[in-house]
Amino acid sequence: MSDEDEFWPVIPSETVEDALADPALSAALFSRIVALTVAIAENPWLENSRPAAQGEPWRTLPIPGGGGIVEYRIDTEHHQVVLTRIFPF
């Protein structure tokens, strides 16, 4: 197994793309979301994540520093994660 196989590509939904492109999103929160995305790529089952209301494989994870919550779906069949929504506070 190569190092590349250990990472899970994180694909943003259109909703997430729009949220990240919003000029009202602070640079600090944007940076925390990007860092969280890297952590998800390394391990989608992060310790602080929990199953979302939809159940597995959907998960939610708090944005470090109290910036909100991200929601994502782990696609084990295609070895990727779809970042579905961001709920900034």
Contacts in CASP RR format, 6 or more apart in sequence:
PFRMAT RR
TARGET T0000
AUTHOR 0000-0000-0000
METHOD contacts of the structure
MODEL  1
MSDEDEFWPVIPSETVEDALADPALSAALFSRIVALTVAIAENPWLENSR
PAAQGEPWRTLPIPGGGGIVEYRIDTEHHQVVLTRIFPF
6 42 0 8 1.000
7 41 0 8 1.000
7 42 0 8 1.000
8 40 0 8 1.000
8 41 0 8 1.000
8 42 0 8 1.000
8 44 0 8 1.000
8 74 0 8 1.000
8 79 0 8 1.000
8 80 0 8 1.000
8 81 0 8 1.000
9 41 0 8 1.000
9 79 0 8 1.000
9 80 0 8 1.000
9 81 0 8 1.000
10 37 0 8 1.000
10 40 0 8 1.000
10 41 0 8 1.000
10 72 0 8 1.000
10 80 0 8 1.000
10 81 0 8 1.000
10 82 0 8 1.000
10 83 0 8 1.000
11 80 0 8 1.000
11 81 0 8 1.000
11 82 0 8 1.000
11 83 0 8 1.000
12 20 0 8 1.000
12 82 0 8 1.000
12 83 0 8 1.000
13 82 0 8 1.000
13 83 0 8 1.000
13 84 0 8 1.000
13 85 0 8 1.000
15 84 0 8 1.000
15 85 0 8 1.000
15 86 0 8 1.000
16 83 0 8 1.000
16 84 0 8 1.000
16 85 0 8 1.000
16 86 0 8 1.000
19 25 0 8 1.000
19 85 0 8 1.000
19 86 0 8 1.000
19 88 0 8 1.000
20 30 0 8 1.000
20 33 0 8 1.000
20 86 0 8 1.000
25 88 0 8 1.000
29 63 0 8 1.000
29 67 0 8 1.000
29 88 0 8 1.000
32 63 0 8 1.000
32 64 0 8 1.000
32 65 0 8 1.000
32 67 0 8 1.000
33 63 0 8 1.000
33 70 0 8 1.000
33 86 0 8 1.000
35 64 0 8 1.000
36 61 0 8 1.000
36 63 0 8 1.000
36 64 0 8 1.000
36 70 0 8 1.000
37 83 0 8 1.000
39 46 0 8 1.000
40 46 0 8 1.000
40 61 0 8 1.000
40 70 0 8 1.000
40 72 0 8 1.000
40 81 0 8 1.000
40 83 0 8 1.000
41 81 0 8 1.000
44 59 0 8 1.000
44 72 0 8 1.000
44 74 0 8 1.000
44 81 0 8 1.000
45 59 0 8 1.000
45 74 0 8 1.000
46 61 0 8 1.000
48 61 0 8 1.000
48 62 0 8 1.000
49 59 0 8 1.000
49 60 0 8 1.000
49 61 0 8 1.000
50 59 0 8 1.000
50 60 0 8 1.000
50 61 0 8 1.000
51 58 0 8 1.000
51 59 0 8 1.000
51 60 0 8 1.000
52 58 0 8 1.000
52 59 0 8 1.000
52 60 0 8 1.000
52 71 0 8 1.000
56 74 0 8 1.000
57 73 0 8 1.000
57 74 0 8 1.000
57 75 0 8 1.000
57 76 0 8 1.000
58 71 0 8 1.000
58 72 0 8 1.000
58 73 0 8 1.000
58 84 0 8 1.000
59 71 0 8 1.000
59 72 0 8 1.000
59 73 0 8 1.000
59 74 0 8 1.000
60 69 0 8 1.000
60 70 0 8 1.000
60 71 0 8 1.000
60 72 0 8 1.000
61 69 0 8 1.000
61 70 0 8 1.000
61 72 0 8 1.000
62 68 0 8 1.000
62 69 0 8 1.000
63 69 0 8 1.000
63 70 0 8 1.000
63 86 0 8 1.000
63 88 0 8 1.000
66 89 0 8 1.000
67 88 0 8 1.000
67 89 0 8 1.000
68 86 0 8 1.000
68 87 0 8 1.000
68 88 0 8 1.000
68 89 0 8 1.000
69 86 0 8 1.000
69 87 0 8 1.000
70 83 0 8 1.000
70 85 0 8 1.000
70 86 0 8 1.000
70 87 0 8 1.000
71 83 0 8 1.000
71 84 0 8 1.000
71 85 0 8 1.000
71 86 0 8 1.000
71 87 0 8 1.000
72 81 0 8 1.000
72 82 0 8 1.000
72 83 0 8 1.000
72 84 0 8 1.000
73 81 0 8 1.000
73 82 0 8 1.000
73 84 0 8 1.000
74 81 0 8 1.000
75 81 0 8 1.000
75 82 0 8 1.000
END
